[in-house]
Amino acid sequence: MTLCISPHCRQPDNPDTSVFCQTCGSELLLEGRYRVMKLIGQGGFGKTYEVLETQRVTGSGNSGIPKVLKVLTDTQPKAVELFTRESQVLSQLHHPGIPRVERDGSFIFWPRDSQAAVHCLIMEKVEGLDLYGYMQQRQFRPISEQLALEWLVQTVTILHVVHSTAVFSPRY
């Protein structure tokens, strides 16, 4: 099943063979290469989907690498500005603990019969549980001091990578 990401689509489920949404007519093969497979999360500003990248004849596709699509549903200028900034920052960061974003990973999708653009960001899918899910699986038993230190070192290393790109430079 392929999902339509148009915010106004009443029935987003479509067969995998469809190129256009059977309900609203919006394009389903995003950027000519991404099929939206399932919704994996949503919040106040957007939705996150699992996507499948189709095999490309030309270009440098990374089909086979699990990816996610972040879709900004808030159209306020400040939300769009922050979303665009996130895309730019993530495309500059290179660390195994940070999802990779390719240079062309950010794009604008225009749903059919809509005047509002949908801002999209494709990034590497990081497999695994979040901390809450991990602790829940452990029935909230404490972790060892050694594991806590290892996680702390990993976090500090990632923060160092982020800081070294001057993402959080002071504004005076």
Contact map, one row per residue, 1 for C-alpha under 8 A:
1110000000001111000000000000000000001000000000000000000000000000000000000000000000000000000000000000000000000000000000000000000000000000000000000000000000000000000000000000
1111000000011111010000000001000000111100000000000000000000000000000000000000000000000000000000000000000000000000000000000000000000000000000000000000000000000000000000000000
1111100000011100000000000001000000111100000000000000000000000000000000000000000000000000000000000000000000000000000000000000000000000000000000000000000000000000000000000000
0111110010011100000010000111000000010000000000000000000000000000000000000000000000000000000000000000000000000000000000000000000000000000000000000000000000000000000000000000
0011111010010000000000000001000000010000000000000000000000000000000000100000000000000000000000000000000000000000000000000000000000000000000000000000000000000000000000000000
0001111110010000000000000100000000000000000000000000000000000000000000000000000000000000000000000000000000000010000001000000000000000000000000000000000000000000000000000000
0000111110000000000000000000000000000000000000000000000000000000000000001000000000000000000000000000000000000000000000000000000000000000000000000000000000000000000000000000
0000011111000000000000000000000000000000000000000000000000000000000000000000000000000000000000000000000000000000000000000000000000000000000000000000000000000000000000000000
0001111111110000000000110000000000000000000000000000000000000000000000000000000000000000000000000000000000000000000000000000000000000000000000000000000000000000000000000000
0000000111110000000000110000000000000000000000000000000000000000000000000000000000000000000000000000000000000000000000000000000000000000000000000000000000000000000000000000
0000000011111000000000100000000000000000000000000000000000000000000000000000000000000000000000000000000000000000000000000000000000000000000000000000000000000000000000000000
0111110011111100000010100000000000000000000000000000000000000000000000000000000000000000000000000000000000000000000000000000000000000000000000000000000000000000000000000000
1111000000111110000000000000000000000000000000000000000000000000000000000000000000000000000000000000000000000000000000000000000000000000000000000000000000000000000000000000
1111000000011111010011000000000000000000000000000000000000000000000000000000000000000000000000000000000000000000000000000000000000000000000000000000000000000000000000000000
1100000000001111110000000000000000000000000000000000000000000000000000000000000000000000000000000000000000000000000000000000000000000000000000000000000000000000000000000000
1100000000000111110000000000000000000000000000000000000000000000000000000000000000000000000000000000000000000000000000000000000000000000000000000000000000000000000000000000
0000000000000011111000000000000000000000000000000000000000000000000000000000000000000000000000000000000000000000000000000000000000000000000000000000000000000000000000000000
0100000000000111111111000001000000000000000000000000000000000000000000000000000000000000000000000000000000000000000000000000000000000000000000000000000000000000000000000000
0000000000000000111110000011100000000000000000000000000000000000000000000000000000000000000000000000000000000000000000000000000000000000000000000000000000000000000000000000
0000000000000000011111001111100000000000000000000000000000000000000000000000000000000000000000000000000000000000000000000000000000000000000000000000000000000000000000000000
0001000000010100011111111111000000000000000000000000000000000000000000000000000000000000000000000000000000000000000000000000000000000000000000000000000000000000000000000000
0000000000000100010111111000000000000000000000000000000000000000000000000000000000000000000000000000000000000000000000000000000000000000000000000000000000000000000000000000
0000000011110000000011111000000000000000000000000000000000000000000000000000000000000000000000000000000000000000000000000000000000000000000000000000000000000000000000000000
0000000011000000000011111100000000000000000000000000000000000000000000000000000000000000000000000000000000000001000000000000000000000000000000000000000000000000000000000000
0000000000000000000111111110000000000000000000000000000000000000000000000000000000000000000000000000000000000001000000000000000000000000000000000000000000000000000000000000
0001010000000000000110011111000000000000000000000000000000000000000000000000000000000000000000000000000000000111000000000000000000000000000000000000000000000000000000000000
0001000000000000001110001111110000000000000000000000000000000000000000000000000000000000000000000000000000000011000000000000000000000000000000000000000000000000000000000000
0111100000000000011110000111110000110000000000000000000000000000000000000000000000000000000000000000000000000000000000000000000000000000000000000000000000000000000000000000
0000000000000000001100000011111111110000000000000000000000000000000000000000000000000000000000000000000000000000000000000000000000000000000000000000000000000000000000000000
0000000000000000000000000011111111100000000000000000000000000000000000000000000000000000000000000000000000001000000000000000000000000000000000000000000000000000000000000000
0000000000000000000000000000111111000000000000000000000000000000000000000000000000000000000000000000000000100000000000000000000000000000000000000000000000000000000000000000
0000000000000000000000000000111111000000000000000000000000000000000000000000000000000000000000000000000000000000000000000000000000000000000000000000000000000000000000000000
0000000000000000000000000000111111100000000000000000111100000000000000000000000000000000000000000000000000000000000000000000000000000000000000000000000000000000000000000000
0000000000000000000000000000111111110000000000000011110000000000000000000000000000000000000000000000000000000000000000000000000000000000000000000000000000000000000000000000
0110000000000000000000000001110011111000000000000011110000000000000000000000000000000000000000000000000000000000000000000000000000000000000000000000000000000000000000000000
0111100000000000000000000001100001111100000000001111000000000000000010000000000000000000000000000000000000000000000000000000000000000000000000000000000000000000000000000000
1110000000000000000000000000000000111110000000001111000000000000000000000000000000000000000000000000000000000000000000000000000000000000000000000000000000000000000000000000
0110000000000000000000000000000000011111000000001110000000000000000000000000000000000000000000000000000000000000000000000000000000000000000000000000000000000000000000000000
0000000000000000000000000000000000001111110000111100000000000000000000000000000000000000000000000000000000000000000000000000000000000000000000000000000000000000000000000000
0000000000000000000000000000000000000111110000111100000000000000000000000000000000000000000000000000000000000000000000000000000000000000000000000000000000000000000000000000
0000000000000000000000000000000000000011111000111000000000000000000000000000000000000000000000000000000000000000000000000000000000000000000000000000000000000000000000000000
0000000000000000000000000000000000000011111111110000000000000000000000000000000000000000000000000000000000000000000000000000000000000000000000000000000000000000000000000000
0000000000000000000000000000000000000000111111100000000000000000000000000000000000000000000000000000000000000000000000000000000000000000000000000000000000000000000000000000
0000000000000000000000000000000000000000011111000000000000000000000000000100000000000000000000000000000000000000000000000000000000000000000000000000000000000000000000000000
0000000000000000000000000000000000000000011111100000000000000000000000011100001000000000000000000000000000000000000000000000000000000000000000000000000000000000000000000000
0000000000000000000000000000000000000000011111110000000000000000000001111100000000000000000000000000000000000000000000000000000000000000000000000000000000000000000000000000
0000000000000000000000000000000000000011111011111000000000000000000001111000000000000000000000000000000000000000000000000000000000000000000000000000000000000000000000000000
0000000000000000000000000000000000000011110001111100000000000000000111100000000000000000000000000000000000000000000000000000000000000000000000000000000000000000000000000000
0000000000000000000000000000000000011111100000111110000000000000000111000000000000000000000000000000000000000000000000000000000000000000000000000000000000000000000000000000
0000000000000000000000000000000000011111000000011111000000000000011110000000000000000000000000000000000000000000000000000000100000000000000000000000000000000000000000000000
0000000000000000000000000000000001111100000000001111100000000000011110000000000000000000000000000000000000000000000000000000000000000000000000000000000000000000000000000000
0000000000000000000000000000000001111000000000000111110000000011011000000000000000000000000000000000000000000000000000000000000000000000000000000000000000000000000000000000
0000000000000000000000000000000011100000000000000011111000001111001000000000000000000000000000000000000000000000000000000000000000000000000000000000000000000000000000000000
0000000000000000000000000000000011100000000000000001111100000010000000000000000000000000000000000000000000000000000000000000000000000000000000000000000000000000000000000000
0000000000000000000000000000000010000000000000000000111110001010000000000000000000000000000000000000000000000000000000000000000000000000000000000000000000000000000000000000
0000000000000000000000000000000010000000000000000000011111111010000000000000000000000000000000000000000000000000000000000000000000000000000000000000000000000000000000000000
0000000000000000000000000000000000000000000000000000001111100000000000000000000000000000000000000000000000000000000000000000000000000000000000000000000000000000000000000000
0000000000000000000000000000000000000000000000000000000111111000000000000000000000000000000000000000000000000000000000000000000000000000000000000000000000000000000000000000
0000000000000000000000000000000000000000000000000000000111111000000000000000000000000000000000000000000000000000000000000000000000000000000000000000000000000000000000000000
0000000000000000000000000000000000000000000000000000000101111100000000000000000000000000000000000000000000000000000000000000000000000000000000000000000000000000000000000000
0000000000000000000000000000000000000000000000000000101101111110000000000000000000000000000000000000000000000000000000000000000000000000000000000000000000000000000000000000
0000000000000000000000000000000000000000000000000000100000011111100000000000000000000000000000000000000000000000000000000000000000000000000000000000000000000000000000000000
0000000000000000000000000000000000000000000000000001111100001111110000000000000000000000000000000000000000000000000000000000000000000000000000000000000000000000000000000000
0000000000000000000000000000000000000000000000000001100000000111110000000000000000000000000000000000000000000000000000000000000000000000000000000000000000000000000000000000
0000000000000000000000000000000000000000000000000000000000000111111000000000000000000000000000000000000000000000000000000001100000000000000000000000000000000000000000000000
0000000000000000000000000000000000000000000000000111000000000011111100000000000000000000000000000000000000000000000000000001110000000000000000000000000000000000000000000000
0000000000000000000000000000000000000000000000000111100000000000111110000000000000000000000000000000000000000000000000000111100000000000000000000000000000000000000000000000
0000000000000000000000000000000000000000000000011110000000000000011111000000000000000000000000000000000000000000000000000111100000000000000000000000000000000000000000000000
0000000000000000000000000000000000010000000000011110000000000000001111100000000000000000000000000000000000000000000000011110000000000000000000000000000000000000000000000000
0000000000000000000000000000000000000000000001111000000000000000000111110000000000000000000000000000000000000000000000011100000000000000000000000000000000000000000000000000
0000100000000000000000000000000000000000000001110000000000000000000011111000000000000000000000000000000000000000000001111000000000000000000000000000000000000000000000000000
0000000000000000000000000000000000000000000011100000000000000000000001111110000100100000000000000000000000000000000001110000000000000000000000000000000000000000000000000000
0000001000000000000000000000000000000000000011100000000000000000000000111110000000000000000000000000000000000000000001100000000000000000000000000000000000000000000000000000
0000000000000000000000000000000000000000000111000000000000000000000000011111001100000000000000000000000000000000000000000000000000000000000000000000000000000000000000000000
0000000000000000000000000000000000000000000000000000000000000000000000011111101100000000000000000000000000000000000101000000000000000000000000000000000000000000000000000000
0000000000000000000000000000000000000000000000000000000000000000000000000111111100000000000000000000000000000000000000000000000000000000000000000000000000000000000000000000
0000000000000000000000000000000000000000000000000000000000000000000000000011111110000000000000000000000000000000000000000000000000000000000000000000000000000000000000000000
0000000000000000000000000000000000000000000000000000000000000000000000000001111111000000000000000000000000000000000000000000000000000000000000000000000000000000000000000000
0000000000000000000000000000000000000000000010000000000000000000000000000111111111100000000000000000000000000000000000000000000000000000000000000000000000000000000000000000
0000000000000000000000000000000000000000000000000000000000000000000000010111111111110000000000000000000000000000000000100000000000000000000000000000000000000000000000000000
0000000000000000000000000000000000000000000000000000000000000000000000000000111111111000000000000000000000000000000000000000000000000000000000000000000000000000000000000000
0000000000000000000000000000000000000000000000000000000000000000000000000000011111111100000000000000000000000000000000000000000000000000000000000000000000000000000000000000
0000000000000000000000000000000000000000000000000000000000000000000000010000001111111110000000000000000000000000000000100000000000000000000000000000000000000000000000000000
0000000000000000000000000000000000000000000000000000000000000000000000000000000111111111000000000000000001000000000000000000000000000000000000000000000000000000000000000000
0000000000000000000000000000000000000000000000000000000000000000000000000000000011111111100000000000000000000000000000000000000000000000000000000000000000000000000000000000
0000000000000000000000000000000000000000000000000000000000000000000000000000000001111111110000000000000000000000000000000000000000000000000000000000000000000000000000000000
0000000000000000000000000000000000000000000000000000000000000000000000000000000000111111111000000000100011000000000000001000000000000000000000000000000000000000000000000000
0000000000000000000000000000000000000000000000000000000000000000000000000000000000011111111100000000000000000000000000000000000000000000000000000000000000000000000000000000
0000000000000000000000000000000000000000000000000000000000000000000000000000000000001111111110000000000000000000000000000000000000000000000000000000000000000000000000100000
0000000000000000000000000000000000000000000000000000000000000000000000000000000000000111111110000111100000000000000000000000000000000000000000000000000000000000000000000000
0000000000000000000000000000000000000000000000000000000000000000000000000000000000000011111111000001111010000000000000000000000000000000000000000000000000000000000000000000
0000000000000000000000000000000000000000000000000000000000000000000000000000000000000001111111000000000000000000000000000000000000000000000000000000000000000000000010000000
0000000000000000000000000000000000000000000000000000000000000000000000000000000000000000111111100101000000000000000000000000000000000000000000000000000000000000110010000000
0000000000000000000000000000000000000000000000000000000000000000000000000000000000000000001111110101000000000000000000000000000000000000000000000000000000000000100000000000
0000000000000000000000000000000000000000000000000000000000000000000000000000000000000000000011111111000000000000000000000000000000000000000000000000000000000100100000000000
0000000000000000000000000000000000000000000000000000000000000000000000000000000000000000000001111110000000000000000000000000000000000000000000000000000000000000000000000000
0000000000000000000000000000000000000000000000000000000000000000000000000000000000000000000000111110000000000000000000000000000000000000000000000000000000000100000000000000
0000000000000000000000000000000000000000000000000000000000000000000000000000000000000000010011111111000000000000000000000000000000000000000000000000000000000100000000000000
0000000000000000000000000000000000000000000000000000000000000000000000000000000000000000010000111111100000000000000000000011110000000000000000000000000000000000000000000000
0000000000000000000000000000000000000000000000000000000000000000000000000000000000000000011011100111110000000000000000000011000000000000000000000000000000000000000000000000
0000000000000000000000000000000000000000000000000000000000000000000000000000000000000010011000000011111010000000000000000111000000000000000000000000000000000000000000000000
0000000000000000000000000000000000000000000000000000000000000000000000000000000000000000001000000001111110000000000000000110000000000000000000000000000000000000000000000000
0000000000000000000000000000000000000000000000000000000000000000000000000000000000000000001000000000111111000000000000000000000000000000000000000000000000000000000000000000
0000000000000000000000000000000000000000000000000000000000000000000000000000000000000000000000000000011111100000000000000000000000000000000000000000000000000000000000000000
0000000000000000000000000000000000000000000000000000000000000000000000000000000000000010001000000000111111100000000000001110000000000000000000000000000000000000000000000000
0000000000000000000000000000000000000000000000000000000000000000000000000000000000010010000000000000001111110000000000111100000000000000000000000000000000000000000000000000
0000000000000000000000000000001000000000000000000000000000000000000000000000000000000000000000000000000111111000000000111000000000000000000000000000000000000000000000000000
0000000000000000000000000000000000000000000000000000000000000000000000000000000000000000000000000000000001111100000011110000000000000000000000000000000000000000000000000000
0000000000000000000000000000010000000000000000000000000000000000000000000000000000000000000000000000000000111110000011110000000000000000000000000000000000000000000000000000
0000000000000000000000000100000000000000000000000000000000000000000000000000000000000000000000000000000000011111011111000000000000000000000000000000000000000000000000000000
0000010000000000000000000110000000000000000000000000000000000000000000000000000000000000000000000000000000001111110111000000000000000000000000000000000000000000000000000000
0000000000000000000000011110000000000000000000000000000000000000000000000000000000000000000000000000000000000111110000000000000000000000000000000000000000000000000000000000
0000000000000000000000000000000000000000000000000000000000000000000000000000000000000000000000000000000000000011111000000000000000000000000000000000000000000000000000000000
0000000000000000000000000000000000000000000000000000000000000000000000000000000000000000000000000000000000000111111110000000000000000000000000000000000000000000000000000000
0000000000000000000000000000000000000000000000000000000000000000000000000000000000000000000000000000000000000100111110000000000000000000000000000000000000000000000000000000
0000000000000000000000000000000000000000000000000000000000000000000000000010000000000000000000000000000000000110011111000000000000000000000000000000000000000000000000000000
0000000000000000000000000000000000000000000000000000000000000000000000000000000000000000000000000000000000011110011111100000000000000000000000000000000000000000000000000000
0000010000000000000000000000000000000000000000000000000000000000000000111010000000000000000000000000000000011110000111110000000000000000000000000000000000000000000000000000
0000000000000000000000000000000000000000000000000000000000000000000000111000000100100000000000000000000001111000000011111000000000000000000000000000000000000000000000000000
0000000000000000000000000000000000000000000000000000000000000000000011110000000000000000000000000000000001111000000001111100000000000000000000000000000000000000000000000000
0000000000000000000000000000000000000000000000000000000000000000000011100000000000000010000000000000000011100000000000111110000000000000000000000000000000000000000000000000
0000000000000000000000000000000000000000000000000000000000000000001111000000000000000000000000000000110011000000000000011111000000000000000000000000000000000000000000000000
0000000000000000000000000000000000000000000000000000000000000000001110000000000000000000000000000011110010000000000000001111100000000000000000000000000000000000000000000000
0000000000000000000000000000000000000000000000000000000000000000111100000000000000000000000000000011100000000000000000000111110000000000000000000000000000000000000000000000
0000000000000000000000000000000000000000000000000100000000000000111100000000000000000000000000000010000000000000000000000011111000000000000000000000000000000000000000000000
0000000000000000000000000000000000000000000000000000000000000000010000000000000000000000000000000010000000000000000000000001111100000000000000000000000000000000000000000000
0000000000000000000000000000000000000000000000000000000000000000000000000000000000000000000000000000000000000000000000000000111110000000000000000000000000000000000000000000
0000000000000000000000000000000000000000000000000000000000000000000000000000000000000000000000000000000000000000000000000000011111000000000000000000000000000000000000000000
0000000000000000000000000000000000000000000000000000000000000000000000000000000000000000000000000000000000000000000000000000001111111100000000000000000000000000000000000000
0000000000000000000000000000000000000000000000000000000000000000000000000000000000000000000000000000000000000000000000000000000111111100000000000000000000000000000000000000
0000000000000000000000000000000000000000000000000000000000000000000000000000000000000000000000000000000000000000000000000000000011111110000000000000000000000000000000000000
0000000000000000000000000000000000000000000000000000000000000000000000000000000000000000000000000000000000000000000000000000000011111111000000000000000000000000000000000000
0000000000000000000000000000000000000000000000000000000000000000000000000000000000000000000000000000000000000000000000000000000011111111100000000000000000000000000000000000
0000000000000000000000000000000000000000000000000000000000000000000000000000000000000000000000000000000000000000000000000000000011111111110000000000000000000000000000000000
0000000000000000000000000000000000000000000000000000000000000000000000000000000000000000000000000000000000000000000000000000000000111111111110000000000000000000000000000000
0000000000000000000000000000000000000000000000000000000000000000000000000000000000000000000000000000000000000000000000000000000000011111111100000000000000000000000000000000
0000000000000000000000000000000000000000000000000000000000000000000000000000000000000000000000000000000000000000000000000000000000001111111100000000000000000000000000000000
0000000000000000000000000000000000000000000000000000000000000000000000000000000000000000000000000000000000000000000000000000000000000111111110000000000000000000000000000000
0000000000000000000000000000000000000000000000000000000000000000000000000000000000000000000000000000000000000000000000000000000000000011111110000000000000000000000000000000
0000000000000000000000000000000000000000000000000000000000000000000000000000000000000000000000000000000000000000000000000000000000000011111111000000000000000000000000000000
0000000000000000000000000000000000000000000000000000000000000000000000000000000000000000000000000000000000000000000000000000000000000010011111100000000000000000000000000000
0000000000000000000000000000000000000000000000000000000000000000000000000000000000000000000000000000000000000000000000000000000000000000000111110000000000000000000000000000
0000000000000000000000000000000000000000000000000000000000000000000000000000000000000000000000000000000000000000000000000000000000000000000011111011000000000000000000000000
0000000000000000000000000000000000000000000000000000000000000000000000000000000000000000000000000000000000000000000000000000000000000000000001111111000000000000000000000000
0000000000000000000000000000000000000000000000000000000000000000000000000000000000000000000000000000000000000000000000000000000000000000000000111111100000000000000000000000
0000000000000000000000000000000000000000000000000000000000000000000000000000000000000000000000000000000000000000000000000000000000000000000000011111110000000000000000000000
0000000000000000000000000000000000000000000000000000000000000000000000000000000000000000000000000000000000000000000000000000000000000000000000111111111000000000000000000000
0000000000000000000000000000000000000000000000000000000000000000000000000000000000000000000000000000000000000000000000000000000000000000000000111111111100000000000000000000
0000000000000000000000000000000000000000000000000000000000000000000000000000000000000000000000000000000000000000000000000000000000000000000000001111111110000000000000000000
0000000000000000000000000000000000000000000000000000000000000000000000000000000000000000000000000000000000000000000000000000000000000000000000000111111111000000000000000000
0000000000000000000000000000000000000000000000000000000000000000000000000000000000000000000000000000000000000000000000000000000000000000000000000011111111100000000000000000
0000000000000000000000000000000000000000000000000000000000000000000000000000000000000000000000000000000000000000000000000000000000000000000000000001111111110000000000000000
0000000000000000000000000000000000000000000000000000000000000000000000000000000000000000000000000000000000000000000000000000000000000000000000000000111111111000000000000000
0000000000000000000000000000000000000000000000000000000000000000000000000000000000000000000000000000000000000000000000000000000000000000000000000000011111111100000000000000
0000000000000000000000000000000000000000000000000000000000000000000000000000000000000000000000000000000000000000000000000000000000000000000000000000001111111110000000000000
0000000000000000000000000000000000000000000000000000000000000000000000000000000000000000000000000000000000000000000000000000000000000000000000000000000111111111000000000000
0000000000000000000000000000000000000000000000000000000000000000000000000000000000000000000000000000000000000000000000000000000000000000000000000000000011111111100000000000
0000000000000000000000000000000000000000000000000000000000000000000000000000000000000000000000101100000000000000000000000000000000000000000000000000000001111111110000000000
0000000000000000000000000000000000000000000000000000000000000000000000000000000000000000000000000000000000000000000000000000000000000000000000000000000000111111111000000000
0000000000000000000000000000000000000000000000000000000000000000000000000000000000000000000000000000000000000000000000000000000000000000000000000000000000011111111100000000
0000000000000000000000000000000000000000000000000000000000000000000000000000000000000000000011100000000000000000000000000000000000000000000000000000000000001111111110000000
0000000000000000000000000000000000000000000000000000000000000000000000000000000000000000000010000000000000000000000000000000000000000000000000000000000000000111111111100000
0000000000000000000000000000000000000000000000000000000000000000000000000000000000000000000000000000000000000000000000000000000000000000000000000000000000000011111111110000
0000000000000000000000000000000000000000000000000000000000000000000000000000000000000000000000000000000000000000000000000000000000000000000000000000000000000001111111100000
0000000000000000000000000000000000000000000000000000000000000000000000000000000000000000000110000000000000000000000000000000000000000000000000000000000000000000111111100000
0000000000000000000000000000000000000000000000000000000000000000000000000000000000000000000000000000000000000000000000000000000000000000000000000000000000000000011111111000
0000000000000000000000000000000000000000000000000000000000000000000000000000000000000000100000000000000000000000000000000000000000000000000000000000000000000000011111111000
0000000000000000000000000000000000000000000000000000000000000000000000000000000000000000000000000000000000000000000000000000000000000000000000000000000000000000001001111100
0000000000000000000000000000000000000000000000000000000000000000000000000000000000000000000000000000000000000000000000000000000000000000000000000000000000000000000001111110
0000000000000000000000000000000000000000000000000000000000000000000000000000000000000000000000000000000000000000000000000000000000000000000000000000000000000000000000011111
0000000000000000000000000000000000000000000000000000000000000000000000000000000000000000000000000000000000000000000000000000000000000000000000000000000000000000000000001111
0000000000000000000000000000000000000000000000000000000000000000000000000000000000000000000000000000000000000000000000000000000000000000000000000000000000000000000000000111
